Amino acid sequence: MSGIKIKQSLLEIANRVNSSTTLEEVYAQLALLADIEASEEQEKRGEVYTHDTVVKKSKKWLK
């Protein structure tokens, strides 16, 4: 995650924080956003499987 993206994400999360929000919840939100960004980058690089491919591969895995 780039520095600018981290700052934007932190500001978005901070706007949703209330008196009952825990630090662990903030960490979880930031981790989720980082995972989503990483997934989007993988998709841009073509590192994805179609649903049909996953179904076919999973049949082999589940034997």
N, CA, C and O atoms as a Maestro MAE file, in Angstrom:
{
 s_m_m2io_version
 :::
 2.0.0
}

f_m_ct {
 s_m_title
 :::
 protein
 m_atom[252] {
  # First column is atom index #
  i_m_mmod_type
  r_m_x_coord
  r_m_y_coord
  r_m_z_coord
  i_m_residue_number
  s_m_chain_name
  s_m_pdb_residue_name
  s_m_pdb_atom_name
  i_m_atomic_number
  :::
  1 25 0.854 -1.170 0.000 1 A "MET " " N  " 7
  2 3 0.000 0.000 0.000 1 A "MET " " CA " 6
  3 2 0.900 1.233 0.000 1 A "MET " " C  " 6
  4 15 1.826 1.327 0.806 1 A "MET " " O  " 8
  5 25 0.637 2.160 -0.883 2 A "SER " " N  " 7
  6 3 1.448 3.368 -0.954 2 A "SER " " CA " 6
  7 2 1.140 4.301 0.217 2 A "SER " " C  " 6
  8 15 0.099 4.187 0.865 2 A "SER " " O  " 8
  9 25 2.050 5.209 0.468 3 A "GLY " " N  " 7
  10 3 1.877 6.143 1.578 3 A "GLY " " CA " 6
  11 2 0.608 6.968 1.470 3 A "GLY " " C  " 6
  12 15 -0.086 7.191 2.462 3 A "GLY " " O  " 8
  13 25 0.308 7.420 0.254 4 A "ILE " " N  " 7
  14 3 -0.903 8.220 0.044 4 A "ILE " " CA " 6
  15 2 -2.143 7.381 0.291 4 A "ILE " " C  " 6
  16 15 -3.097 7.835 0.922 4 A "ILE " " O  " 8
  17 25 -2.124 6.149 -0.213 5 A "LYS " " N  " 7
  18 3 -3.275 5.258 -0.041 5 A "LYS " " CA " 6
  19 2 -3.479 4.917 1.442 5 A "LYS " " C  " 6
  20 15 -4.616 4.840 1.909 5 A "LYS " " O  " 8
  21 25 -2.388 4.715 2.175 6 A "ILE " " N  " 7
  22 3 -2.497 4.432 3.608 6 A "ILE " " CA " 6
  23 2 -3.147 5.605 4.322 6 A "ILE " " C  " 6
  24 15 -4.033 5.424 5.156 6 A "ILE " " O  " 8
  25 25 -2.698 6.809 3.986 7 A "LYS " " N  " 7
  26 3 -3.253 7.998 4.630 7 A "LYS " " CA " 6
  27 2 -4.739 8.122 4.329 7 A "LYS " " C  " 6
  28 15 -5.527 8.401 5.232 7 A "LYS " " O  " 8
  29 25 -5.136 7.920 3.075 8 A "GLN " " N  " 7
  30 3 -6.550 7.978 2.707 8 A "GLN " " CA " 6
  31 2 -7.360 6.932 3.467 8 A "GLN " " C  " 6
  32 15 -8.448 7.216 3.968 8 A "GLN " " O  " 8
  33 25 -6.821 5.730 3.544 9 A "SER " " N  " 7
  34 3 -7.517 4.644 4.250 9 A "SER " " CA " 6
  35 2 -7.657 4.958 5.726 9 A "SER " " C  " 6
  36 15 -8.718 4.744 6.313 9 A "SER " " O  " 8
  37 25 -6.593 5.462 6.329 10 A "LEU " " N  " 7
  38 3 -6.651 5.809 7.751 10 A "LEU " " CA " 6
  39 2 -7.682 6.906 8.017 10 A "LEU " " C  " 6
  40 15 -8.415 6.847 9.003 10 A "LEU " " O  " 8
  41 25 -7.736 7.899 7.143 11 A "LEU " " N  " 7
  42 3 -8.719 8.973 7.309 11 A "LEU " " CA " 6
  43 2 -10.140 8.448 7.186 11 A "LEU " " C  " 6
  44 15 -11.019 8.851 7.947 11 A "LEU " " O  " 8
  45 25 -10.372 7.544 6.225 12 A "GLU " " N  " 7
  46 3 -11.702 6.945 6.069 12 A "GLU " " CA " 6
  47 2 -12.086 6.151 7.312 12 A "GLU " " C  " 6
  48 15 -13.212 6.247 7.800 12 A "GLU " " O  " 8
  49 25 -11.143 5.372 7.816 13 A "ILE " " N  " 7
  50 3 -11.406 4.571 9.016 13 A "ILE " " CA " 6
  51 2 -11.643 5.486 10.209 13 A "ILE " " C  " 6
  52 15 -12.560 5.253 10.996 13 A "ILE " " O  " 8
  53 25 -10.823 6.526 10.349 14 A "ALA " " N  " 7
  54 3 -10.951 7.460 11.476 14 A "ALA " " CA " 6
  55 2 -12.322 8.122 11.498 14 A "ALA " " C  " 6
  56 15 -12.859 8.395 12.571 14 A "ALA " " O  " 8
  57 25 -12.886 8.379 10.343 15 A "ASN " " N  " 7
  58 3 -14.212 9.003 10.283 15 A "ASN " " CA " 6
  59 2 -15.311 8.072 10.775 15 A "ASN " " C  " 6
  60 15 -16.400 8.532 11.120 15 A "ASN " " O  " 8
  61 25 -15.040 6.761 10.811 16 A "ARG " " N  " 7
  62 3 -16.041 5.792 11.275 16 A "ARG " " CA " 6
  63 2 -15.816 5.351 12.728 16 A "ARG " " C  " 6
  64 15 -16.625 4.614 13.290 16 A "ARG " " O  " 8
  65 25 -14.721 5.805 13.325 17 A "VAL " " N  " 7
  66 3 -14.401 5.409 14.701 17 A "VAL " " CA " 6
  67 2 -15.354 6.106 15.671 17 A "VAL " " C  " 6
  68 15 -15.657 7.292 15.542 17 A "VAL " " O  " 8
  69 25 -15.813 5.321 16.649 18 A "ASN " " N  " 7
  70 3 -16.625 5.906 17.719 18 A "ASN " " CA " 6
  71 2 -16.037 5.477 19.064 18 A "ASN " " C  " 6
  72 15 -14.982 4.844 19.105 18 A "ASN " " O  " 8
  73 25 -16.697 5.809 20.135 19 A "SER " " N  " 7
  74 3 -16.143 5.553 21.468 19 A "SER " " CA " 6
  75 2 -15.992 4.065 21.790 19 A "SER " " C  " 6
  76 15 -15.228 3.706 22.685 19 A "SER " " O  " 8
  77 25 -16.698 3.211 21.083 20 A "SER " " N  " 7
  78 3 -16.592 1.770 21.362 20 A "SER " " CA " 6
  79 2 -15.658 1.037 20.393 20 A "SER " " C  " 6
  80 15 -15.465 -0.171 20.526 20 A "SER " " O  " 8
  81 25 -15.084 1.740 19.435 21 A "THR " " N  " 7
  82 3 -14.192 1.117 18.459 21 A "THR " " CA " 6
  83 2 -12.870 0.750 19.120 21 A "THR " " C  " 6
  84 15 -12.277 1.558 19.835 21 A "THR " " O  " 8
  85 25 -12.417 -0.469 18.877 22 A "THR " " N  " 7
  86 3 -11.146 -0.914 19.444 22 A "THR " " CA " 6
  87 2 -10.025 -0.751 18.418 22 A "THR " " C  " 6
  88 15 -10.267 -0.640 17.216 22 A "THR " " O  " 8
  89 25 -8.814 -0.740 18.919 23 A "LEU " " N  " 7
  90 3 -7.659 -0.650 18.043 23 A "LEU " " CA " 6
  91 2 -7.584 -1.871 17.127 23 A "LEU " " C  " 6
  92 15 -7.176 -1.760 15.971 23 A "LEU " " O  " 8
  93 25 -7.978 -3.029 17.644 24 A "GLU " " N  " 7
  94 3 -7.993 -4.245 16.838 24 A "GLU " " CA " 6
  95 2 -8.950 -4.115 15.658 24 A "GLU " " C  " 6
  96 15 -8.657 -4.610 14.570 24 A "GLU " " O  " 8
  97 25 -10.085 -3.459 15.857 25 A "GLU " " N  " 7
  98 3 -11.037 -3.251 14.763 25 A "GLU " " CA " 6
  99 2 -10.451 -2.323 13.697 25 A "GLU " " C  " 6
  100 15 -10.674 -2.523 12.503 25 A "GLU " " O  " 8
  101 25 -9.708 -1.318 14.131 26 A "VAL " " N  " 7
  102 3 -9.051 -0.412 13.190 26 A "VAL " " CA " 6
  103 2 -8.009 -1.184 12.386 26 A "VAL " " C  " 6
  104 15 -7.936 -1.044 11.165 26 A "VAL " " O  " 8
  105 25 -7.197 -2.004 13.073 27 A "TYR " " N  " 7
  106 3 -6.199 -2.841 12.387 27 A "TYR " " CA " 6
  107 2 -6.860 -3.763 11.369 27 A "TYR " " C  " 6
  108 15 -6.369 -3.926 10.253 27 A "TYR " " O  " 8
  109 25 -7.983 -4.365 11.768 28 A "ALA " " N  " 7
  110 3 -8.684 -5.302 10.886 28 A "ALA " " CA " 6
  111 2 -9.189 -4.587 9.633 28 A "ALA " " C  " 6
  112 15 -9.094 -5.127 8.531 28 A "ALA " " O  " 8
  113 25 -9.718 -3.394 9.794 29 A "GLN " " N  " 7
  114 3 -10.189 -2.622 8.643 29 A "GLN " " CA " 6
  115 2 -9.044 -2.264 7.709 29 A "GLN " " C  " 6
  116 15 -9.177 -2.372 6.490 29 A "GLN " " O  " 8
  117 25 -7.922 -1.840 8.274 30 A "LEU " " N  " 7
  118 3 -6.763 -1.483 7.466 30 A "LEU " " CA " 6
  119 2 -6.210 -2.706 6.736 30 A "LEU " " C  " 6
  120 15 -5.827 -2.615 5.570 30 A "LEU " " O  " 8
  121 25 -6.168 -3.845 7.418 31 A "ALA " " N  " 7
  122 3 -5.703 -5.080 6.799 31 A "ALA " " CA " 6
  123 2 -6.635 -5.496 5.663 31 A "ALA " " C  " 6
  124 15 -6.173 -5.946 4.615 31 A "ALA " " O  " 8
  125 25 -7.938 -5.349 5.866 32 A "LEU " " N  " 7
  126 3 -8.904 -5.683 4.823 32 A "LEU " " CA " 6
  127 2 -8.688 -4.807 3.590 32 A "LEU " " C  " 6
  128 15 -8.690 -5.307 2.466 32 A "LEU " " O  " 8
  129 25 -8.504 -3.512 3.795 33 A "LEU " " N  " 7
  130 3 -8.269 -2.608 2.673 33 A "LEU " " CA " 6
  131 2 -6.973 -2.955 1.941 33 A "LEU " " C  " 6
  132 15 -6.917 -2.877 0.714 33 A "LEU " " O  " 8
  133 25 -5.935 -3.336 2.682 34 A "ALA " " N  " 7
  134 3 -4.665 -3.739 2.066 34 A "ALA " " CA " 6
  135 2 -4.852 -5.006 1.242 34 A "ALA " " C  " 6
  136 15 -4.304 -5.118 0.146 34 A "ALA " " O  " 8
  137 25 -5.625 -5.966 1.762 35 A "ASP " " N  " 7
  138 3 -5.888 -7.203 1.025 35 A "ASP " " CA " 6
  139 2 -6.674 -6.940 -0.256 35 A "ASP " " C  " 6
  140 15 -6.400 -7.539 -1.296 35 A "ASP " " O  " 8
  141 25 -7.646 -6.046 -0.172 36 A "ILE " " N  " 7
  142 3 -8.435 -5.701 -1.353 36 A "ILE " " CA " 6
  143 2 -7.545 -5.057 -2.410 36 A "ILE " " C  " 6
  144 15 -7.639 -5.383 -3.593 36 A "ILE " " O  " 8
  145 25 -6.682 -4.142 -1.975 37 A "GLU " " N  " 7
  146 3 -5.771 -3.492 -2.922 37 A "GLU " " CA " 6
  147 2 -4.833 -4.507 -3.564 37 A "GLU " " C  " 6
  148 15 -4.583 -4.446 -4.768 37 A "GLU " " O  " 8
  149 25 -4.314 -5.437 -2.773 38 A "ALA " " N  " 7
  150 3 -3.426 -6.470 -3.313 38 A "ALA " " CA " 6
  151 2 -4.168 -7.338 -4.326 38 A "ALA " " C  " 6
  152 15 -3.603 -7.702 -5.358 38 A "ALA " " O  " 8
  153 25 -5.412 -7.670 -4.046 39 A "SER " " N  " 7
  154 3 -6.225 -8.471 -4.968 39 A "SER " " CA " 6
  155 2 -6.472 -7.727 -6.273 39 A "SER " " C  " 6
  156 15 -6.435 -8.321 -7.351 39 A "SER " " O  " 8
  157 25 -6.721 -6.434 -6.174 40 A "GLU " " N  " 7
  158 3 -6.934 -5.636 -7.378 40 A "GLU " " CA " 6
  159 2 -5.667 -5.591 -8.227 40 A "GLU " " C  " 6
  160 15 -5.744 -5.628 -9.455 40 A "GLU " " O  " 8
  161 25 -4.519 -5.512 -7.594 41 A "GLU " " N  " 7
  162 3 -3.250 -5.523 -8.326 41 A "GLU " " CA " 6
  163 2 -3.027 -6.872 -9.009 41 A "GLU " " C  " 6
  164 15 -2.559 -6.921 -10.146 41 A "GLU " " O  " 8
  165 25 -3.363 -7.967 -8.319 42 A "GLN " " N  " 7
  166 3 -3.251 -9.299 -8.923 42 A "GLN " " CA " 6
  167 2 -4.152 -9.409 -10.147 42 A "GLN " " C  " 6
  168 15 -3.769 -9.987 -11.164 42 A "GLN " " O  " 8
  169 25 -5.347 -8.851 -10.038 43 A "GLU " " N  " 7
  170 3 -6.273 -8.899 -11.164 43 A "GLU " " CA " 6
  171 2 -5.710 -8.116 -12.353 43 A "GLU " " C  " 6
  172 15 -5.808 -8.571 -13.492 43 A "GLU " " O  " 8
  173 25 -5.128 -6.960 -12.100 44 A "LYS " " N  " 7
  174 3 -4.537 -6.161 -13.177 44 A "LYS " " CA " 6
  175 2 -3.415 -6.916 -13.887 44 A "LYS " " C  " 6
  176 15 -3.222 -6.755 -15.092 44 A "LYS " " O  " 8
  177 25 -2.675 -7.738 -13.141 45 A "ARG " " N  " 7
  178 3 -1.582 -8.520 -13.716 45 A "ARG " " CA " 6
  179 2 -2.068 -9.818 -14.344 45 A "ARG " " C  " 6
  180 15 -1.270 -10.576 -14.894 45 A "ARG " " O  " 8
  181 25 -3.368 -10.080 -14.269 46 A "GLY " " N  " 7
  182 3 -3.924 -11.285 -14.869 46 A "GLY " " CA " 6
  183 2 -3.731 -12.533 -14.023 46 A "GLY " " C  " 6
  184 15 -3.850 -13.649 -14.529 46 A "GLY " " O  " 8
  185 25 -3.438 -12.358 -12.754 47 A "GLU " " N  " 7
  186 3 -3.201 -13.484 -11.848 47 A "GLU " " CA " 6
  187 2 -4.494 -13.920 -11.180 47 A "GLU " " C  " 6
  188 15 -4.608 -13.923 -9.954 47 A "GLU " " O  " 8
  189 25 -5.467 -14.288 -12.007 48 A "VAL " " N  " 7
  190 3 -6.778 -14.681 -11.490 48 A "VAL " " CA " 6
  191 2 -7.258 -15.946 -12.191 48 A "VAL " " C  " 6
  192 15 -6.778 -16.292 -13.271 48 A "VAL " " O  " 8
  193 25 -8.204 -16.625 -11.569 49 A "TYR " " N  " 7
  194 3 -8.860 -17.779 -12.167 49 A "TYR " " CA " 6
  195 2 -10.331 -17.432 -12.376 49 A "TYR " " C  " 6
  196 15 -10.929 -16.711 -11.577 49 A "TYR " " O  " 8
  197 25 -10.902 -17.949 -13.447 50 A "THR " " N  " 7
  198 3 -12.341 -17.807 -13.644 50 A "THR " " CA " 6
  199 2 -13.048 -18.772 -12.688 50 A "THR " " C  " 6
  200 15 -12.430 -19.673 -12.123 50 A "THR " " O  " 8
  201 25 -14.323 -18.568 -12.525 51 A "HIS " " N  " 7
  202 3 -15.111 -19.453 -11.670 51 A "HIS " " CA " 6
  203 2 -15.047 -20.888 -12.186 51 A "HIS " " C  " 6
  204 15 -14.874 -21.827 -11.409 51 A "HIS " " O  " 8
  205 25 -15.187 -21.051 -13.498 52 A "ASP " " N  " 7
  206 3 -15.144 -22.396 -14.092 52 A "ASP " " CA " 6
  207 2 -13.810 -23.084 -13.832 52 A "ASP " " C  " 6
  208 15 -13.776 -24.281 -13.545 52 A "ASP " " O  " 8
  209 25 -12.714 -22.338 -13.928 53 A "THR " " N  " 7
  210 3 -11.389 -22.912 -13.663 53 A "THR " " CA " 6
  211 2 -11.280 -23.370 -12.216 53 A "THR " " C  " 6
  212 15 -10.737 -24.440 -11.939 53 A "THR " " O  " 8
  213 25 -11.792 -22.569 -11.303 54 A "VAL " " N  " 7
  214 3 -11.742 -22.941 -9.881 54 A "VAL " " CA " 6
  215 2 -12.564 -24.200 -9.631 54 A "VAL " " C  " 6
  216 15 -12.142 -25.077 -8.878 54 A "VAL " " O  " 8
  217 25 -13.723 -24.294 -10.250 55 A "VAL " " N  " 7
  218 3 -14.562 -25.489 -10.087 55 A "VAL " " CA " 6
  219 2 -13.814 -26.719 -10.587 55 A "VAL " " C  " 6
  220 15 -13.801 -27.753 -9.920 55 A "VAL " " O  " 8
  221 25 -13.191 -26.610 -11.759 56 A "LYS " " N  " 7
  222 3 -12.450 -27.745 -12.313 56 A "LYS " " CA " 6
  223 2 -11.270 -28.127 -11.428 56 A "LYS " " C  " 6
  224 15 -11.048 -29.308 -11.163 56 A "LYS " " O  " 8
  225 25 -10.512 -27.131 -10.970 57 A "LYS " " N  " 7
  226 3 -9.350 -27.405 -10.122 57 A "LYS " " CA " 6
  227 2 -9.775 -27.985 -8.772 57 A "LYS " " C  " 6
  228 15 -9.120 -28.880 -8.238 57 A "LYS " " O  " 8
  229 25 -10.867 -27.471 -8.231 58 A "SER " " N  " 7
  230 3 -11.294 -27.943 -6.916 58 A "SER " " CA " 6
  231 2 -11.745 -29.402 -6.957 58 A "SER " " C  " 6
  232 15 -11.624 -30.111 -5.959 58 A "SER " " O  " 8
  233 25 -12.259 -29.855 -8.091 59 A "LYS " " N  " 7
  234 3 -12.633 -31.264 -8.199 59 A "LYS " " CA " 6
  235 2 -11.403 -32.148 -8.071 59 A "LYS " " C  " 6
  236 15 -11.471 -33.227 -7.482 59 A "LYS " " O  " 8
  237 25 -10.282 -31.700 -8.616 60 A "LYS " " N  " 7
  238 3 -9.031 -32.445 -8.478 60 A "LYS " " CA " 6
  239 2 -8.529 -32.386 -7.043 60 A "LYS " " C  " 6
  240 15 -8.051 -33.387 -6.509 60 A "LYS " " O  " 8
  241 25 -8.635 -31.212 -6.415 61 A "TRP " " N  " 7
  242 3 -8.130 -31.026 -5.055 61 A "TRP " " CA " 6
  243 2 -8.921 -31.842 -4.043 61 A "TRP " " C  " 6
  244 15 -8.368 -32.308 -3.048 61 A "TRP " " O  " 8
  245 25 -10.211 -32.016 -4.296 62 A "LEU " " N  " 7
  246 3 -11.088 -32.650 -3.310 62 A "LEU " " CA " 6
  247 2 -11.226 -34.153 -3.477 62 A "LEU " " C  " 6
  248 15 -12.054 -34.779 -2.816 62 A "LEU " " O  " 8
  249 25 -10.419 -34.735 -4.355 63 A "LYS " " N  " 7
  250 3 -10.483 -36.198 -4.540 63 A "LYS " " CA " 6
  251 2 -9.893 -36.904 -3.350 63 A "LYS " " C  " 6
  252 15 -9.856 -38.134 -3.318 63 A "LYS " " O  " 8
  :::
 }
 m_bond[251] {
  # First column is bond index #
  i_m_from
  i_m_to
  i_m_order
  :::
  1 1 2 1
  2 2 3 1
  3 3 4 2
  4 3 5 1
  5 5 6 1
  6 6 7 1
  7 7 8 2
  8 7 9 1
  9 9 10 1
  10 10 11 1
  11 11 12 2
  12 11 13 1
  13 13 14 1
  14 14 15 1
  15 15 16 2
  16 15 17 1
  17 17 18 1
  18 18 19 1
  19 19 20 2
  20 19 21 1
  21 21 22 1
  22 22 23 1
  23 23 24 2
  24 23 25 1
  25 25 26 1
  26 26 27 1
  27 27 28 2
  28 27 29 1
  29 29 30 1
  30 30 31 1
  31 31 32 2
  32 31 33 1
  33 33 34 1
  34 34 35 1
  35 35 36 2
  36 35 37 1
  37 37 38 1
  38 38 39 1
  39 39 40 2
  40 39 41 1
  41 41 42 1
  42 42 43 1
  43 43 44 2
  44 43 45 1
  45 45 46 1
  46 46 47 1
  47 47 48 2
  48 47 49 1
  49 49 50 1
  50 50 51 1
  51 51 52 2
  52 51 53 1
  53 53 54 1
  54 54 55 1
  55 55 56 2
  56 55 57 1
  57 57 58 1
  58 58 59 1
  59 59 60 2
  60 59 61 1
  61 61 62 1
  62 62 63 1
  63 63 64 2
  64 63 65 1
  65 65 66 1
  66 66 67 1
  67 67 68 2
  68 67 69 1
  69 69 70 1
  70 70 71 1
  71 71 72 2
  72 71 73 1
  73 73 74 1
  74 74 75 1
  75 75 76 2
  76 75 77 1
  77 77 78 1
  78 78 79 1
  79 79 80 2
  80 79 81 1
  81 81 82 1
  82 82 83 1
  83 83 84 2
  84 83 85 1
  85 85 86 1
  86 86 87 1
  87 87 88 2
  88 87 89 1
  89 89 90 1
  90 90 91 1
  91 91 92 2
  92 91 93 1
  93 93 94 1
  94 94 95 1
  95 95 96 2
  96 95 97 1
  97 97 98 1
  98 98 99 1
  99 99 100 2
  100 99 101 1
  101 101 102 1
  102 102 103 1
  103 103 104 2
  104 103 105 1
  105 105 106 1
  106 106 107 1
  107 107 108 2
  108 107 109 1
  109 109 110 1
  110 110 111 1
  111 111 112 2
  112 111 113 1
  113 113 114 1
  114 114 115 1
  115 115 116 2
  116 115 117 1
  117 117 118 1
  118 118 119 1
  119 119 120 2
  120 119 121 1
  121 121 122 1
  122 122 123 1
  123 123 124 2
  124 123 125 1
  125 125 126 1
  126 126 127 1
  127 127 128 2
  128 127 129 1
  129 129 130 1
  130 130 131 1
  131 131 132 2
  132 131 133 1
  133 133 134 1
  134 134 135 1
  135 135 136 2
  136 135 137 1
  137 137 138 1
  138 138 139 1
  139 139 140 2
  140 139 141 1
  141 141 142 1
  142 142 143 1
  143 143 144 2
  144 143 145 1
  145 145 146 1
  146 146 147 1
  147 147 148 2
  148 147 149 1
  149 149 150 1
  150 150 151 1
  151 151 152 2
  152 151 153 1
  153 153 154 1
  154 154 155 1
  155 155 156 2
  156 155 157 1
  157 157 158 1
  158 158 159 1
  159 159 160 2
  160 159 161 1
  161 161 162 1
  162 162 163 1
  163 163 164 2
  164 163 165 1
  165 165 166 1
  166 166 167 1
  167 167 168 2
  168 167 169 1
  169 169 170 1
  170 170 171 1
  171 171 172 2
  172 171 173 1
  173 173 174 1
  174 174 175 1
  175 175 176 2
  176 175 177 1
  177 177 178 1
  178 178 179 1
  179 179 180 2
  180 179 181 1
  181 181 182 1
  182 182 183 1
  183 183 184 2
  184 183 185 1
  185 185 186 1
  186 186 187 1
  187 187 188 2
  188 187 189 1
  189 189 190 1
  190 190 191 1
  191 191 192 2
  192 191 193 1
  193 193 194 1
  194 194 195 1
  195 195 196 2
  196 195 197 1
  197 197 198 1
  198 198 199 1
  199 199 200 2
  200 199 201 1
  201 201 202 1
  202 202 203 1
  203 203 204 2
  204 203 205 1
  205 205 206 1
  206 206 207 1
  207 207 208 2
  208 207 209 1
  209 209 210 1
  210 210 211 1
  211 211 212 2
  212 211 213 1
  213 213 214 1
  214 214 215 1
  215 215 216 2
  216 215 217 1
  217 217 218 1
  218 218 219 1
  219 219 220 2
  220 219 221 1
  221 221 222 1
  222 222 223 1
  223 223 224 2
  224 223 225 1
  225 225 226 1
  226 226 227 1
  227 227 228 2
  228 227 229 1
  229 229 230 1
  230 230 231 1
  231 231 232 2
  232 231 233 1
  233 233 234 1
  234 234 235 1
  235 235 236 2
  236 235 237 1
  237 237 238 1
  238 238 239 1
  239 239 240 2
  240 239 241 1
  241 241 242 1
  242 242 243 1
  243 243 244 2
  244 243 245 1
  245 245 246 1
  246 246 247 1
  247 247 248 2
  248 247 249 1
  249 249 250 1
  250 250 251 1
  251 251 252 2
  :::
 }
}
